[in-house]
Amino acid sequence: MSQTFTLDGEEIPFRDGQTIIQAAHDAGRWIPHLCYHPEFKPHGSCKLCTVTVNGRHMASCTTQAAAGQTVESDTEALNGERRTLLQMLFVEGNHFCPSCEKSGDCKLQATAYELGMMTPHFDHFYPSRPVDASHPEVLLDFNRCILCSLCVRASRDVDGKCVFALSGRGIGTKLVVNAASGRLADTDAAIGDKALEVCPVGVILKKRRGFAVPIGERTYDKAPISETEE
Amino acid sequence: MHDQERDVASALAPILARWRNDPTALVQILRETQEALDWISPQAIEFIRRALALPHAKIEGVAGFYSFFYTRPRGRYRVLFADNIVERMQGGAALLERMCRNLWVEQGKVSEDGLVSVDTTSCIGMSDQGPALLVNNLSVPNLDEARVDRLCELIRGAVPLADWPAELFAVADNVRRRDVLLDAGLRPGDALRAARARIDRVGTEASNTRSWREGLPQGVAGPAALIDELRRSGLRGRGGAGFSTALKWDACRNAPVPEGGCRIVVCNADEGEPGTFKDRVLLNSHADLVFEGMTVAALAVGARRGFLYLRGEYRYLLDKLEGVLARRRAAGLLGPAILGMAGADFDIEIHVGAGAYVCGEESALIESLEGKRGTPRNRPPFPVTHGYLGLPTVVDNVETLACSALIALNGGDWFAGIGTEASTGTKLLSVSGDVAAPGVYEFPFGVTVAEVLEAAGARDAQAVQVGGPSGTCVGEAEFGRRIAFEDVPSAGAFMVFDRRRDMFEVARNFAHFFAHESCGFCTPCRVGTSLLKNLMDKLANGHGSPYDFAEIEKMNHILQQMSHCGLGHSACNPVLDTIARFRPAYERRLSNRSFEPAFDLDRALAPARQMTGRDDAGAHLAIHGEEAK
């Protein structure tokens, strides 16, 4: 643990093989992120965790920590760029926080609050994304999908299944489930699957539990995401 | 239903057998499935799923990624007009409309009888003989009204493609200027024999053989001699980035090979950059030179497997290229112990792409070779150490490999004497647009834009897009600049626009291209390319204001700094380049000095008008409003 890099001027120790975001989190420093999750192989797609390493923009979840790096993260410029990425995520899907049962537990919403995103800025795309209510226990509302692929990785790497995958391309990229019918009910998804637990937004929802915790008492209602996250 | 299943089984069984039920060949299996069945039906996916033991979602994910794969019926004849800006200038859009009218089909939809669909696709590498289209992925160039009418008759008559007149598919090379590469006149095996002669006897039998297997440090006799020759040549990659080929080969050669693996050489023939077609000519008329270059690379790095990744738009070249490979095997230039050299075992497989520009990026290309979605990988590790199936892999452009064969034959010093100090050798330029003689021009590096324009017979040119949409837009004041890595680098495209052309529309066409081709993996590129496209459409619709320039700048910053790969990094280039050089083309579209919303109520009512079949004055808001007054 003798090696260090600096993050916004603070010395951060790291172990060989650690990425910048891992070392930062171990040191109690939060770097905004959505597709990164400490339990899974980094994906590097949401780009929210982008920092500058010796002046160069790099995704901190896929960049190895190295001794002597000068890393900047909590700067107005980087947070401004992250706000733009958040706005992009908001307008490419259909996000209506006031009517979303994930409100208060949603990482997209919480990160947007944290970074002070006041408006969506861009025109909404209003994509047509039908919901899948076929499964007796789980509802899929694709309107809120941010394509982080956490469910894809969890199903593949933890559950040893392949319930979820990405299909399509470009702005038409979409989450699909592993069934010829395209219905979750026809997959081997089951309560207890890690894949059903990891959605950072309101796509994968357990039925009949929507408001078990009232609004106002939820995770990010109590404390901002920067102080809450693992 | 049972008949259908039997048809699927009888069509797919030989395809799967040919690819040995290998999941890494999924893209090839899907392509051949579609060629056999016209689309990738649910029954076909089910059959493939069982044979390859892959999850349904994975097959759906791959099939959904590539533009040329259809999981819904698209007709027996699937027509795709090239929609590059050059083809637009040649009148492609009017011909598409004519075909739609003739066939009673709406663009993007399948005809009522399920016979035909007509749509657009990105550049198909025929800008020198456009307008052009693909029908079931076979190229038909030189379109005019008569030709389109003829195609319509063949389609309406349901004439099988195999019975269409061959002249419809005739593609010319259009080589206009030759230099050392196109004039090489190499006999198959010449470069390999010269490479063998460079290796002394001891090297051949001892260190040489060992170095293929173990990657000895450079300097030993044997294949290292080849890499030394390459280093002296100063050869840099022709795909655009200009990385030193010797460095790349050396890194691959020195990378450890996992147990049971081998090194890999990949020829990147995914020539997707709009306006580029020089690899088409190399593969059509100089395929031996390209394969010889691949074999030289294999010898140098110690590779045993090779792949040619041929873009789907060049499907028509596949049989011919397979023929060349067969001949080379028969001549002992591929296969075990090439030219009798112990341990020099190397063979080449051809994989065909399926309409995804991003697969020109080397790590996306490797993903596609592995039968996956063509998403660029996180790097490092780089392909030279962890490429195809995690094995050390060299990925080089078609032209780079052809140059390598010449260097093996004539030596590095000879090559370094051509071109400029930092950009050695020659460059093949695909010249198209407003010129008298479009085609392939081979010039030594360092040639000026003006010299190329003069040679191609360009009159009144106002701009040249060098290197395609992700390259550089050069205005008249800069025609003295040189094509070279140190000045204006080029992957080969050279699109000429004369004064009649609206440079805003050129940039807008490119913005649409990037939005269509973004792989969708990272947020900035997936959403940003669409936002940029929308901004350009907003300007085109007369709703622009100076505010939008700032928005474009902002989008450029985000895409350049935060995108995952080069596609996103360069997506705003053509827009920024044309704003800098042709600002009046943008300014005359501005309707307001400060801000103007993109939303237009009358345009928003278009779907309602379509649904009700009305387009009269009363169905239009502005006119309706005036009447009310």
Chai-1 contact restraints between the chains, C-beta under 6 A:
chainA,res_idxA,chainB,res_idxB,connection_type,confidence,min_distance_angstrom,max_distance_angstrom,comment,restraint_id
A,G44,B,N378,contact,1.0,0.0,6.0,A-B,restraint_1
A,S45,B,F521,contact,1.0,0.0,6.0,A-B,restraint_2
A,S45,B,C522,contact,1.0,0.0,6.0,A-B,restraint_3
A,C46,B,T523,contact,1.0,0.0,6.0,A-B,restraint_4
A,K47,B,C522,contact,1.0,0.0,6.0,A-B,restraint_5
A,K47,B,T523,contact,1.0,0.0,6.0,A-B,restraint_6
A,K47,B,P524,contact,1.0,0.0,6.0,A-B,restraint_7
A,K47,B,M562,contact,1.0,0.0,6.0,A-B,restraint_8
A,T50,B,M562,contact,1.0,0.0,6.0,A-B,restraint_9
A,H57,B,Q561,contact,1.0,0.0,6.0,A-B,restraint_10
A,H57,B,M562,contact,1.0,0.0,6.0,A-B,restraint_11
A,T62,B,N378,contact,1.0,0.0,6.0,A-B,restraint_12
A,T84,B,I558,contact,1.0,0.0,6.0,A-B,restraint_13
A,L85,B,T523,contact,1.0,0.0,6.0,A-B,restraint_14
A,M88,B,T523,contact,1.0,0.0,6.0,A-B,restraint_15
A,M88,B,V527,contact,1.0,0.0,6.0,A-B,restraint_16
A,E92,B,V527,contact,1.0,0.0,6.0,A-B,restraint_17
A,F122,B,L531,contact,1.0,0.0,6.0,A-B,restraint_18
A,D123,B,A598,contact,1.0,0.0,6.0,A-B,restraint_19
A,C162,B,P55,contact,1.0,0.0,6.0,A-B,restraint_20
A,C162,B,A57,contact,1.0,0.0,6.0,A-B,restraint_21
A,A165,B,A57,contact,1.0,0.0,6.0,A-B,restraint_22
A,A165,B,K58,contact,1.0,0.0,6.0,A-B,restraint_23
A,A165,B,G61,contact,1.0,0.0,6.0,A-B,restraint_24
A,L166,B,G61,contact,1.0,0.0,6.0,A-B,restraint_25
A,S167,B,E60,contact,1.0,0.0,6.0,A-B,restraint_26
A,S167,B,G61,contact,1.0,0.0,6.0,A-B,restraint_27
A,S167,B,G64,contact,1.0,0.0,6.0,A-B,restraint_28
A,G168,B,G64,contact,1.0,0.0,6.0,A-B,restraint_29
A,R169,B,F65,contact,1.0,0.0,6.0,A-B,restraint_30
A,R169,B,G520,contact,1.0,0.0,6.0,A-B,restraint_31
A,G170,B,S518,contact,1.0,0.0,6.0,A-B,restraint_32
A,G170,B,G520,contact,1.0,0.0,6.0,A-B,restraint_33
A,I171,B,R526,contact,1.0,0.0,6.0,A-B,restraint_34
A,I171,B,S530,contact,1.0,0.0,6.0,A-B,restraint_35
A,T173,B,G520,contact,1.0,0.0,6.0,A-B,restraint_36
A,V176,B,A57,contact,1.0,0.0,6.0,A-B,restraint_37
A,V176,B,E60,contact,1.0,0.0,6.0,A-B,restraint_38
A,N178,B,P55,contact,1.0,0.0,6.0,A-B,restraint_39
A,N178,B,H56,contact,1.0,0.0,6.0,A-B,restraint_40
A,N178,B,A57,contact,1.0,0.0,6.0,A-B,restraint_41
A,A180,B,P42,contact,1.0,0.0,6.0,A-B,restraint_42
A,A180,B,H56,contact,1.0,0.0,6.0,A-B,restraint_43
